[in-house]
């Protein structure tokens, strides 16, 4: 009897221990209440059991009552909750500021930095958010390893940008700019810096190969700010007023210095030969030198004019920025506007910028999300500054105006015109840009982890440049009107699959896309005006009238497949293959293939280093890949231009006709320029992230250089 009772008790205990029951719930952001998509829900010590939350943050799982659920999500603190008798477990995850920086944008997606096999760095925008600059790139100057930002010399100017040095000679040297997942061909200075959430720099071939043909010079991934769902509208304003002056006074020589320079040039007659040309010659004066009348008059009159001071001023930068963000249960929005007024340190160097942005996301259904990222900018560069090249040639003994206060055309008595005449013009330089992206994201309900995203982007740039100067065309007046229009459309189809199987995790992304750019330009010019009243508003009054126009179209077609494999968060593999086609290449070489592969080994997760408490993360990386650089749109074709120097008379008594000249020969074998790059790196983090960094060694070799060969006529 005792034996039977014992067996029944064992059966009861076993049944209780292994009884399965369903658990479900919703996972939200603790701060905003917004549903979190893709949260990993696993059973502690049982990596083979788990699921992820859906688009509404919901999850469901069948587990044992003795199990403990682990909720983990990139950028949030993980939680562990015992199941017990509970059938409903709702979770609010709290953001972890220490791990937020680990999430980087890698092109067509994001990834935890610890899972990367390539060299990617995230710029720290928090330390520069109060920097008074018109472009976010000026604030990044000297802050990111491998990123070179040049200086700017005029208001509203875009600085030069380089990533890991120069890889080409005739090809483009600028990095590829990706704005919210879309290739951006505009100026970074047109983007309001306060709209930018993050900037990630892809430096090695493994990370940037997803953009293939355009990625040889590195990739800048710029992400704009988003609203948060289930948050009341939050309005913020920021403004600043900064002043600037030249750091070095690069003034021309003053009167005495310039006169001494003349003496030194004329040393053979200005000094005595007997003294070894050290003692001034009493029989020599400046009238015996090669100086002209204007310069001699200035010496005689004691003129000492400071051209540098006359051209310079105290610059300022005045900015105002306001944004509104928030959302409801299914809608989030970020709206912003800004106004910037910059005055450079050179007189009449001005720049004004007005921007508007609307980022809106709508969770239309449990499986469909739609949205738009749109911004509009109005730029004003009106006004011309003094000609600095002419200014530094002006001696201090001459002045820009005569005794009556009128501008002197050639104050130095040479062909060099008065540098201040350039800003004595009527000038209007206004530009407009609209950039809009609309997208739809579909989560395939019947296949876990499979999504399809459709991106459509349209960008329009318009430039209107009007100018009138009465000093041009031999002081008979010249006016012009120029209209430039550039438009780009881009369509991306992106399929992504993400899933995990025990200790195995896989992420695969496929892209099929196309883009087309169109441009047209019209320039009308008039010379020799009898009246200055209408300026550039009536070109028909000019005696000499000319008109010129141009236009072009070019297109790209591309496909990309990237696969990432992760085993137990220790062994990492990323492989990418990109195929690019460009209309500008020769008929037989329109397409190019750009492969890459990257490996990673997280040493800090190995058992032999698990007892090293000071070590947070230690990872070895190695990668190899090929990227490209595309040519200009007509490089493979022969180029013929009208040439006034090529003239011919057809028949007796006929007038002379202007002919054409072959400017370039065709090249049917023009191929893609390719850069092959090796990269070996170490990522480390010690003492609870008090000491972090990366060390990289890389070697890049460019082949099939795009090079213009000069051949005999």
Beta strands, then each sheet from edge to edge (+ up, - down):
strand 1: 20-29
strand 2: 40-43
strand 3: 46-52
strand 4: 58-64
strand 5: 68-72
strand 6: 79-82
strand 7: 91-93
strand 8: 103-105
strand 9: 110-112
strand 10: 120-122
strand 11: 147-149
strand 12: 161-163
strand 13: 176-179
strand 14: 182-183
strand 15: 196-202
strand 16: 219-224
strand 17: 231-244
strand 18: 315-327
strand 19: 331-343
strand 20: 350-363
strand 21: 368-380
strand 22: 426-443
strand 23: 450-469
strand 24: 478-501
strand 25: 504-527
strand 26: 544-567
strand 27: 571-582
strand 28: 591-602
strand 29: 615-629
strand 30: 639-649
strand 31: 656-664
strand 32: 673-686
strand 33: 691-703
sheet 1: 4+ 1- 7-
sheet 2: 3+ 2- 5+ 6-
sheet 3: 8+ 9-
sheet 4: 10+ 15- 16+ 13+ 14-
sheet 5: 11+ 12-
sheet 6: 17+ 18- 19+ 20- 21+ 22- 23+ 24- 25+ 26- 27+ 28- 29+ 32- 33+
sheet 7: 30+ 31-
end
